[in-house]
């Protein structure tokens, strides 16, 4: 059987070289008398129909190779290989992904009657690619008006219109207005797509055309005229502001991570978590996607993880990406210095724990701009596509921040900017109602550390703030709020970073106290004791040394140090409770209450804890009743902060030990409600655990098991070792009563492992005794 011949691809278009050769020939022909360069006259000369001539001159539709040869012969040319190329196939373009939504949006705008649409985004997002693809898909022919990258190289609108008229087979007029009127008539008669690419070099700082190119406005007026059948897409990094021209702006979003994944898959690159990190770092930028995929494929053996690990701290290592970003910064510096300074100063913000900044956070960066102009500077920056914003919240993508912070570090404003930002975060959060509030207040710490102002960083941690339901006379420090909200893992390294830079005094003693609290919260009890002892020692040494300052300052400093000295007793006693060293804990707590001459801030929690210890150790009920009178009187106050919740917890556990189950249930439920209201998850876990013990005592074992598991799950979620160990132990006791031997052994072993990690031998002994009693039974 004879082999079939390959089908010849006859659809061709003129290359740039071919068009230039033909254009020169047509100009020479036009000089001769009687010749006019119109589509009809050229068709007559070449003995071809008007439609074919329009296809060839428009260079947007394929034409038969023989027709190209015929046209060239008609004007004394011989068609060469370099004069033509295959018509591009748009369906197989692997660079065009993730733009289905944008295509649909543009179609909606056009169906609504929009004639001129400005596709706006920062460099590399894919504006030009989208515009070209859309026009190729929706129009049989389209014209492109390219704007040069540099302002000095921008072509005059007169020459561009002459060229486009010739492409359409029309004769340009001797005057500009005649030419533009001929273009308008052609656009009224025919559906043509028009692309004006890279507009911003022709714009000034106000978004208007610069003086040498004001006649571009006349072109836009024609393109926006309702009578034309054309659609014009303009791509620009900056917003166009020409009041006399009706245009519709379309902000183009960056590609979603799914589009990146598809793009990489089409290039046989496996998608990994590192790809998601890359997408975030480069803000979904399409140009970055193309560059990075090429580099990873060629230089990193297609290993995305290896590329990310090596370059995550230098996001602009690829020269093309660096040029893309620096060009935008350089232009902004040239056309709008105030917006440029704001952008660089915004690089100071971290955009990590607090991912966005309110508009007031931008105003604080404009200390050298009059207040009545600050909103205009922010608006100007928004319109240049370099800053992200939504609902008056702003942020920079990591790659933009990298360039911004690099430029900021090089100027003299680095210290001032960090100081202003630190003061902004400090002042904006007065009351901590949530974890988000705590994170915002803590941002000031990072900015002081950036400029080595460690005393100020420490003061951020020690700044007192109201919790949402805390009483007026006891405002906790930000550091205290962190461990109460289950954020100790973040605070511990923060304190460790600066504590060696703080001079001896109240601040140093308080920081060690807070460090002890943080370790207590995550179950590192012996570390907690060590830091509380350190805090107490510093306070004692300072009290024994000479003070400087006014009498009032000395009195106030002495009072604060004495409180810290005695507070260590209370904190260490709580640690001893968690180690199940109950006698030691009781002794310390009694000492704390005896020697503390100002218990106004701890009237509830300390006596409640003592009540719990007395009940646990079997002391007479009369002692407990006397304490309860004090507790009941205080609990009636309208207050639901940390100390109230701690006191409520220990009161409930005391009632449990007294077998007064109804009171225990009531108080523990109140504790759970208080904990949920304040996000005190650590106390909630303890209260759930106590509640399950009461239910077990009431023989409601199924419900007890359910509450036990809730306590275990919560303790695991927040990483609270002590609460988890106790919850596992109590769960084992309930399964023991249910004669579930295998499960009992399993959870007891887990409790032993946790208590062993905590270095709590008495807790381990406690569990082992319960296991032995189970074996004896």
C-alpha positions in Angstrom: 0.0 0.0 0.0 1.4 3.4 -1.0 2.3 5.7 1.8 0.0 8.7 2.1 1.7 12.1 1.5 1.6 14.5 4.4 -1.1 17.1 4.0 0.3 20.4 3.0 -0.4 23.3 5.3 -1.6 26.0 3.0 -2.7 28.6 5.5 0.0 31.3 5.7 0.5 34.9 6.9 3.1 37.5 6.1 6.0 37.8 8.4 7.3 41.2 9.5 10.0 40.9 6.8 7.4 40.0 4.1 5.1 42.8 5.2 8.0 45.4 5.0 8.9 44.2 1.5 5.3 44.5 0.3 4.9 47.9 2.0 7.9 49.4 0.2 6.6 48.0 -3.1 3.1 49.5 -2.5 4.6 52.9 -1.7 6.6 52.9 -4.9 3.5 51.8 -6.9 1.4 54.5 -5.2 3.7 57.2 -6.6 2.7 56.4 -10.1 -0.2 58.5 -11.5 -3.7 57.2 -11.0 -2.7 54.7 -8.2 -4.3 55.0 -4.8 -3.4 52.6 -2.0 -6.9 51.4 -1.2 -8.0 47.8 -0.7 -10.2 47.9 -3.8 -7.5 49.4 -6.0 -4.9 46.9 -4.8 -7.3 44.0 -5.4 -8.0 45.3 -8.9 -4.2 45.6 -9.7 -3.6 42.0 -8.4 -6.7 40.6 -10.0 -7.9 39.2 -6.6 -11.0 39.8 -4.6 -11.3 42.4 -1.8 -11.7 39.8 1.0 -8.5 38.0 0.2 -6.6 41.3 0.1 -8.0 42.2 3.5 -6.8 38.9 5.0 -3.3 39.3 3.6 -2.9 42.9 4.6 -4.5 42.4 8.0 -2.1 39.6 8.9 -4.7 38.1 11.3 -6.2 35.5 9.0 -4.6 32.7 7.0 -4.4 33.0 3.2 -3.5 30.4 0.6 0.2 30.4 -0.3 -0.7 30.8 -4.0 -2.5 34.1 -3.2 0.5 35.5 -1.4 2.6 34.6 -4.5 0.0 36.2 -6.8 0.0 39.5 -4.8 3.8 39.7 -4.7 4.1 39.1 -8.4 1.5 41.9 -9.1 3.8 44.4 -7.5 7.1 43.1 -9.0 8.2 40.9 -6.1 9.1 37.2 -5.8 7.8 35.6 -2.6 10.6 34.2 -0.5 10.6 31.7 2.4 11.3 34.4 4.9 8.2 36.4 3.7 5.6 34.0 5.2 5.0 31.6 8.0 2.3 29.2 9.1 -0.8 30.7 10.7 -0.4 30.4 14.5 -2.6 27.8 16.2 -4.1 29.2 19.4 -5.6 26.0 20.6 -2.2 24.5 21.6 -0.7 27.4 23.5 0.6 25.9 26.7 1.3 29.4 28.1 -2.4 30.3 28.3 -3.9 28.8 31.4 -6.4 29.8 34.1 -8.1 32.7 32.3 -11.5 31.2 31.7 -13.0 33.6 34.2 -11.3 36.6 32.7 -12.5 35.7 29.2 -16.0 35.4 30.5 -15.7 38.8 32.3 -14.5 40.5 29.1 -17.3 39.0 27.1 -19.8 40.3 29.7 -18.4 43.8 29.5 -18.5 43.8 25.7 -22.0 42.4 25.6 -22.9 45.3 27.9 -21.8 47.7 25.2 -18.3 48.6 26.5 -16.1 49.7 23.5 -12.7 50.4 25.3 -11.6 48.2 28.2 -8.3 48.9 30.1 -6.9 45.6 31.4 -4.9 46.8 34.4 -2.4 44.8 36.5 1.3 45.0 37.6 3.9 43.7 35.2 4.0 40.0 34.3 0.4 39.2 35.4 -0.5 38.3 31.8 -2.4 41.3 30.5 -1.0 41.2 26.9 -1.4 37.5 26.6 -5.0 37.7 27.7 -5.8 40.6 25.4 -4.3 38.9 22.3 -5.9 35.6 23.0 -9.3 37.2 23.4 -9.1 39.2 20.2 -7.8 36.2 18.3 -10.7 34.1 19.5 -13.5 36.7 19.0 -12.4 38.6 15.9 -11.4 37.5 12.4 -8.9 40.4 12.3 -7.4 42.8 14.8 -5.0 45.7 14.8 -2.3 46.2 17.3 -1.0 49.6 18.4 2.2 48.9 20.4 3.5 51.5 22.8 7.3 51.5 23.3 8.7 50.4 26.6 10.5 53.7 27.0 8.7 57.1 26.7 11.4 58.5 24.4 10.7 55.7 21.9 6.9 56.0 21.6 5.8 56.4 18.0 3.6 59.3 17.0 0.0 58.4 16.7 0.0 59.9 13.2 2.5 57.4 11.9 0.7 54.5 13.6 -2.6 55.3 12.2 -1.1 55.6 8.7 0.4 52.2 9.1 -2.8 50.6 10.3 -4.9 52.2 7.5 -2.5 50.6 5.0 -2.8 47.3 6.7 -6.6 47.6 6.2 -6.0 48.6 2.5 -6.9 52.2 3.1 -5.2 55.3 2.0 -4.0 57.6 4.8 -5.0 61.2 4.6 -2.7 64.2 4.3 -3.9 65.4 7.7 -4.3 63.6 10.9 -8.0 64.3 11.3 -8.7 63.0 7.8 -6.8 59.7 8.6 -8.5 59.2 11.9 -11.9 59.8 10.2 -11.1 57.1 7.6 -10.2 54.7 10.4 -13.5 55.5 12.1 -15.5 54.8 9.0 -13.7 51.5 8.5 -14.4 50.5 12.1 -18.1 51.4 11.7 -18.3 49.1 8.7 -16.3 46.1 10.0 -15.9 44.2 13.3 -12.2 44.5 14.1 -10.4 43.9 17.4 -7.9 46.5 18.5 -5.1 46.1 21.0 -3.2 49.0 22.5 -0.4 47.4 24.5 1.7 48.7 27.3 0.1 52.1 27.7 1.7 53.4 30.9 4.9 54.9 29.3 2.6 57.4 27.5 0.9 58.5 30.8 2.0 61.1 33.3 1.7 60.8 37.1 -2.0 61.8 36.9 -2.9 59.0 34.4 -3.2 61.4 31.5 -1.3 61.3 28.2 1.9 63.2 28.3 2.1 66.4 26.2 3.9 65.0 23.2 1.3 62.3 22.7 -2.0 64.1 23.6 -3.3 63.1 20.2 -3.7 59.5 21.4 -6.9 60.9 23.1 -8.4 61.5 19.6 -7.8 57.9 18.8 -9.5 56.8 22.0 -12.5 59.0 21.3 -12.9 57.2 18.0 -12.5 53.8 19.5 -15.0 54.6 22.3 -17.6 55.9 19.9 -20.8 53.9 20.2 -21.1 53.7 16.4 -18.0 51.6 15.8 -18.2 47.9 15.6 -14.7 47.4 17.0 -13.7 46.5 20.5 -10.5 47.9 22.0 -8.4 46.2 24.7 -5.8 48.4 26.4 -3.1 46.9 28.7 -1.6 49.0 31.3 0.1 48.8 34.7 -1.4 52.2 35.6 -4.9 53.6 35.6 -6.0 55.8 32.7 -7.6 59.1 33.6 -8.8 61.0 30.6 -12.2 62.6 31.4 -13.2 63.1 27.8 -12.9 59.3 27.0 -15.3 56.7 28.3 -13.3 53.6 29.2 -14.0 50.6 31.4 -11.2 49.4 33.7 -10.8 45.7 34.3 -8.4 44.8 37.1 -6.8 41.5 36.1 -6.1 39.2 39.0 -3.0 37.0 39.2 -3.3 33.3 38.4 -4.7 31.0 41.0 -2.5 28.1 42.3 -4.6 25.6 40.2 -3.4 27.4 37.0 0.2 27.2 38.1 -0.3 23.5 38.8 -1.8 22.9 35.3 1.0 24.9 33.7 3.7 22.9 35.5 2.0 19.6 34.7 1.9 20.5 31.0 5.7 20.7 31.2 6.0 17.4 33.0 6.9 19.1 36.3 5.4 17.4 39.3 3.3 19.6 41.6 4.5 19.7 45.2 4.0 21.8 48.3 6.9 23.9 47.1 4.9 25.0 44.1 2.2 26.4 46.4 4.9 28.3 48.3 6.3 29.6 45.0 2.9 30.7 43.8 2.4 32.6 47.1 5.8 34.2 47.0 5.4 35.5 43.5 1.7 36.4 43.9 0.6 34.1 41.1 2.5 36.2 38.5 2.2 34.6 35.1 5.7 35.8 33.9 7.3 34.4 37.1 5.5 31.1 36.4 7.1 30.9 32.9 10.5 31.9 34.0 10.6 29.6 37.1 9.3 26.6 35.3 12.1 27.0 32.7 14.8 27.4 35.2 13.6 24.4 37.3 13.4 22.2 34.3 16.8 23.1 32.9 18.9 23.8 36.0 17.3 21.8 38.8 16.6 18.5 37.2 12.8 19.3 37.4 13.0 19.4 41.2 10.7 22.2 42.4 11.5 21.4 46.1 15.3 21.8 45.5 14.8 25.2 43.8 12.6 26.5 46.6 14.9 25.4 49.3 17.9 27.1 47.7 16.2 30.3 46.6 13.3 31.1 49.0 15.3 33.8 50.7 16.2 35.5 47.4 13.1 35.9 45.4 14.6 38.1 42.8 17.6 35.9 42.0 16.3 35.4 38.4 17.5 38.4 36.5 14.4 38.7 34.3 12.2 38.8 37.4 14.4 41.3 39.1 14.2 43.5 36.0 10.5 43.2 35.8 10.1 44.4 39.4 12.8 47.1 39.4 11.5 48.7 36.3 8.2 49.3 38.0 9.8 50.7 41.1 12.0 53.0 39.0 9.1 54.4 37.0 7.1 55.0 40.1 10.1 56.8 41.7 10.3 59.0 38.6 6.6 59.9 38.1 5.3 59.9 41.7 8.0 60.2 44.5 5.5 60.3 47.3 3.8 57.0 46.2 7.3 55.5 45.7 8.3 56.4 49.3 5.1 54.9 50.6 5.6 51.7 48.7 9.2 51.3 50.0 8.1 52.1 53.5 5.3 49.5 53.2 8.1 46.9 52.9 8.6 47.4 56.6 5.4 45.5 57.5 5.9 41.8 57.8 2.5 40.5 56.4 3.0 37.2 58.3 1.0 36.7 61.5 -0.9 39.8 60.5 -1.3 39.5 56.8 -2.9 42.9 56.0 -2.5 46.4 57.2 -5.4 48.9 57.6 -5.3 52.2 55.7 -4.3 54.0 59.0 -1.1 51.9 58.8 -0.3 53.5 55.5 -1.1 57.0 56.8 1.5 56.6 59.6 4.1 56.0 56.9 3.4 59.4 55.4 4.8 61.6 58.2 6.3 63.9 55.6 3.1 64.4 53.6 0.4 66.8 54.7 -2.6 65.1 56.1 -4.9 66.5 53.5 -2.8 64.8 50.8 -2.2 61.4 52.4 -5.4 59.8 50.9 -4.4 60.9 47.5 -0.9 59.3 47.8 -2.6 56.0 48.9 -5.0 56.2 45.9 -2.1 56.9 43.5 -0.3 53.8 44.7 -3.4 51.7 44.4 -3.8 52.7 40.8 -0.3 51.5 39.9 -1.0 47.8 40.6 2.0 47.3 42.9 0.0 47.1 46.2 -2.8 44.6 46.9 -5.9 45.9 48.7 -9.4 44.8 49.7 -11.9 46.4 52.1 -9.4 49.1 53.2 -6.8 46.5 54.0 -3.5 46.5 52.2 -0.6 44.1 51.7 2.4 43.5 49.4 3.1 40.2 47.7 6.5 38.8 49.0 8.4 39.5 45.8 7.3 43.2 45.8 8.0 43.4 49.5 11.5 42.0 48.9 12.3 44.9 46.6 10.6 47.5 48.8 12.4 46.5 52.0 15.7 46.2 50.1 15.3 49.8 49.0 14.1 51.0 52.4 17.1 49.5 54.2 19.5 51.4 51.9 18.0 54.8 52.8 18.1 56.8 56.1 14.4 56.1 56.8 14.8 52.5 58.1 14.8 53.4 61.8 12.1 56.1 61.6 9.8 53.8 59.6 10.1 50.9 62.1 9.5 53.3 65.0 6.4 54.7 63.4 5.0 51.3 62.5 5.7 50.0 66.1 3.9 53.0 67.6 1.0 52.4 65.1 0.5 48.8 66.2 0.8 49.7 69.9 -1.8 52.5 69.6 -4.3 50.7 67.4 -5.0 47.8 69.9 -6.2 49.0 73.3 -8.3 46.0 74.2 -7.5 42.4 73.3 -10.6 40.5 72.3 -9.1 37.8 70.2 -6.0 36.0 69.0 -6.0 38.4 66.1 -5.9 41.4 68.4 -3.0 39.9 70.3 -1.0 39.3 67.1 -1.6 42.9 65.9 -0.4 44.3 69.3 2.7 42.0 69.2 3.8 43.3 65.7 5.4 46.3 67.5 7.8 43.9 69.1 9.2 42.8 65.8 9.8 46.3 64.5 11.7 47.3 67.6 13.9 44.2 67.3 14.6 45.2 63.6 16.3 48.4 64.9 17.9 46.8 67.9 15.6 48.7 70.3 15.3 45.7 72.7 14.2 47.7 75.8 11.2 48.9 73.7 10.6 45.4 72.4 10.4 44.2 76.0 8.0 47.0 76.9 5.7 45.8 74.1 5.4 42.4 75.9 5.0 44.2 79.3 2.4 46.7 78.1 -0.8 46.3 80.0 -4.0 45.9 78.0 -7.6 45.1 78.8 -8.8 41.7 78.0 -12.4 41.7 76.8 -13.9 40.8 80.2 -11.0 41.6 82.6 -11.7 43.7 85.7 -10.6 47.4 85.7 -8.1 47.0 88.5 -6.1 44.2 86.9 -5.0 44.7 83.3 -2.8 41.9 82.1 0.5 42.3 80.2 0.5 41.3 76.5 2.8 38.4 77.5 0.2 37.1 79.9 -2.5 37.4 77.3 -0.4 35.2 75.0 -0.2 32.2 77.3 -3.9 32.6 78.3 -4.8 32.4 74.6 -2.6 29.4 74.0 0.1 31.3 72.1 3.1 30.4 74.3 5.1 28.7 71.5 5.3 32.1 69.8 6.1 34.1 73.0 8.9 31.9 74.4 11.4 32.5 71.6 10.4 36.2 71.5 11.4 36.7 75.1 14.5 34.6 74.8 15.6 36.8 71.9 15.8 39.9 73.9 16.1 38.9 77.6 19.9 39.0 77.5 19.7 42.7 76.3 17.6 43.9 79.2 19.2 45.6 82.2 18.4 44.3 85.8 15.2 45.8 87.2 11.4 45.3 87.1 11.3 44.7 83.4 13.8 41.9 83.5 12.2 40.3 86.5 8.8 40.5 84.9 10.0 39.0 81.6 11.4 36.0 83.5 8.1 35.7 85.3 6.3 35.7 81.9 8.7 33.2 80.6 7.8 30.9 83.5 4.1 31.4 82.7 4.7 30.4 79.1 6.5 27.2 80.0 3.8 26.3 82.5 1.2 26.7 79.8 2.8 24.1 77.5 3.5 21.7 80.3 7.2 22.3 80.8 6.8 22.6 84.5 10.3 22.4 85.8 11.5 25.0 83.3 8.6 27.2 84.6 9.8 26.8 88.2 13.3 27.7 87.2 12.3 30.9 85.5 10.0 31.9 88.4 12.8 31.4 90.8 15.0 33.5 88.5 12.3 36.3 88.5 12.1 36.2 92.2 15.9 36.4 92.6 16.2 39.4 90.4 13.3 41.2 92.2 15.0 40.5 95.6 18.4 41.7 94.4 16.9 44.9 93.1 15.0 45.5 96.3 18.3 45.1 98.2 20.1 47.6 95.9 20.1 51.3 95.9 17.3 53.0 93.8 17.6 56.1 91.8 14.9 58.6 90.9 12.2 60.6 92.7 10.7 59.4 95.9 7.5 58.5 94.1 9.4 56.6 91.4 11.3 54.7 94.1 8.2 53.8 95.9 6.4 52.6 92.8 9.4 50.5 91.7 9.7 49.0 95.1 6.0 48.1 95.2 6.1 46.4 91.8 9.2 44.4 92.7 7.7 43.2 95.9 4.6 42.0 94.0 6.9 40.0 91.7 8.9 38.6 94.5 5.7 37.2 96.1 4.0 36.3 92.9 6.7 33.8 92.3 5.3 31.9 95.4 1.9 31.7 93.8 3.2 30.6 90.4 5.5 28.0 91.8 2.7 26.6 93.9 0.6 26.1 90.7 3.5 24.3 89.1 3.8 22.0 92.2 0.1 21.2 91.8 0.7 20.0 88.2 3.7 17.9 89.4 1.2 16.5 92.0 3.5 17.7 94.8 0.4 18.8 96.8 1.9 19.4 100.2 4.7 21.6 98.8 2.1 23.5 96.7 -0.1 24.1 99.8 2.8 25.4 101.8 3.8 27.9 99.1 0.2 29.1 98.6 -0.3 29.6 102.3 2.9 31.6 102.5 1.8 33.7 99.5 -1.5 34.5 101.1 0.0 35.2 104.5 2.7 37.6 103.3 0.8 39.2 100.4 -0.5 42.5 101.9 -2.3 43.4 98.7 -4.5 40.5 97.5 -7.0 42.7 95.6 -5.9 41.3 92.3 -5.9 37.7 93.4 -8.7 37.5 96.0 -10.4 34.7 94.1 -7.8 32.5 92.4 -5.3 32.0 95.2 -7.9 31.0 97.9 -9.7 28.8 95.4 -6.5 27.0 94.6 -6.0 26.6 98.4 -9.5 25.2 98.7 -8.7 22.7 96.1 -5.5 21.6 97.8 -7.3 21.3 101.2 -10.0 19.2 99.7 -7.6 17.0 97.8 -5.5 16.4 100.9 -8.5 15.7 103.1 -8.4 18.7 105.5 -11.5 19.6 107.5 -14.5 20.8 105.7 -14.9 23.8 108.0 -11.7 25.3 106.5 -13.2 24.9 103.1 -16.5 26.5 104.0 -14.7 29.5 105.4 -12.8 29.9 102.1 -16.0 29.4 100.2 -17.6 32.4 101.9 -14.8 34.5 100.5 -15.1 33.0 97.1 -18.9 33.3 96.9 -18.7 36.9 97.8 -16.1 37.7 95.2 -17.7 35.5 92.5 -20.8 37.8 92.7 -18.8 40.6 91.2 -19.4 41.4 87.5 -16.1 40.1 86.2 -15.1 37.2 83.9 -11.4 37.6 83.2 -8.5 35.1 83.7 -8.3 35.2 87.5 -12.0 34.8 87.8 -11.9 31.8 85.5 -9.0 30.2 87.3 -10.8 30.7 90.6 -14.0 29.3 89.2 -12.1 26.2 88.0 -10.5 25.4 91.4 -13.8 26.1 93.2 -15.5 23.6 90.9 -12.8 21.0 91.5 -13.1 21.6 95.3 -16.8 20.9 95.2 -16.0 17.8 93.2 -13.6 16.6 95.8 -16.3 17.3 98.5 -18.7 15.1 96.4 -21.1 18.1 96.1 -21.7 17.1 92.5 -24.5 19.6 91.7 -22.5 22.6 92.8 -19.4 21.2 91.1 -21.4 20.8 87.8 -22.8 24.3 88.1 -19.4 25.9 88.7 -17.5 23.9 86.1 -20.1 24.7 83.5 -19.7 28.4 84.4 -16.0 27.9 84.0 -16.4 26.4 80.5 -18.6 29.3 79.5 -16.1 31.8 80.7 -13.3 30.0 79.0 -15.1 29.9 75.7 -16.0 33.6 75.9 -12.4 34.5 76.5 -10.7 31.8 74.4 -9.0 30.4 77.5 -8.6 26.9 75.9 -6.2 25.7 78.5 -8.7 26.4 81.3 -11.5 24.9 79.2 -9.6 21.7 78.9 -9.1 21.5 82.6 -12.8 22.3 83.3 -13.9 19.6 80.8 -11.7 17.1 82.6 -13.2 18.0 86.0 -16.7 17.8 84.5 -16.1 14.3 83.2 -14.9 13.3 86.7 -18.2 14.5 88.2 -20.2 12.6 85.5 -18.2 9.5 86.3 -19.0 9.9 90.0 -22.7 10.1 89.0 -22.3 6.9 87.0 -23.2 8.7 83.8 -20.3 6.8 82.1 -21.2 7.2 78.4 -21.5 11.0 78.8 -18.3 11.1 80.9 -16.4 9.3 78.1 -17.6 11.8 75.6 -16.5 14.7 77.7 -13.2 13.0 78.5 -12.4 12.7 74.7 -13.3 16.4 74.2 -10.8 17.3 76.9 -8.1 15.1 75.3 -8.8 16.5 71.8 -8.6 20.1 73.0 -5.4 19.5 75.0 -3.8 17.9 72.0 -4.9 20.7 69.7 -3.3 23.5 71.9 -0.2 21.4 72.8 -0.9 21.5 76.6 1.0 18.6 78.0 -0.2 18.8 81.6 -3.8 19.0 80.6 -3.4 16.1 78.2 -1.7 13.9 80.7 -4.4 14.5 83.3 -7.2 14.0 80.7 -5.7 10.7 79.6 -5.4 9.6 83.3 -9.0 10.4 84.1 -10.1 8.8 80.9 -8.3 5.6 81.9 -10.0 5.7 85.3 -13.4 5.8 83.6 -12.6 3.0 81.2 -11.3 1.1 84.3 -14.8 1.3 85.9 -16.3 0.1 82.6 -13.9 -3.0 82.7 -12.4 -2.0 79.4 -9.0 -3.5 80.3 -7.2 -3.0 76.9 -8.3 0.6 76.4 -7.6 1.4 80.1 -4.0 0.1 79.8 -3.5 2.0 76.6 -4.6 5.4 77.9 -2.8 4.9 81.2 0.4 4.2 79.3 -0.1 7.4 77.3 -0.5 9.4 80.5 2.7 7.8 82.0 4.6 8.8 78.8 3.4 12.4 79.0 4.1 12.7 82.7 7.5 11.2 82.2 8.3 13.8 79.5 7.2 16.4 82.0 9.6 15.1 84.6 6.7 14.6 87.0 7.5 11.4 88.9 4.7 11.7 91.4 2.2 12.0 88.6 3.7 8.8 87.1 3.4 7.1 90.5 -0.2 8.2 90.7 -1.1 6.6 87.4 0.9 3.4 88.2 -1.0 3.0 91.5 -4.3 3.2 89.6 -3.0 0.5 87.1 -2.0 -1.7 90.0 -5.4 -1.5 91.6 -6.9 -2.5 88.3 -4.7 -5.5 88.2 -5.6 -6.5 91.7 -9.3 -6.3 90.9 
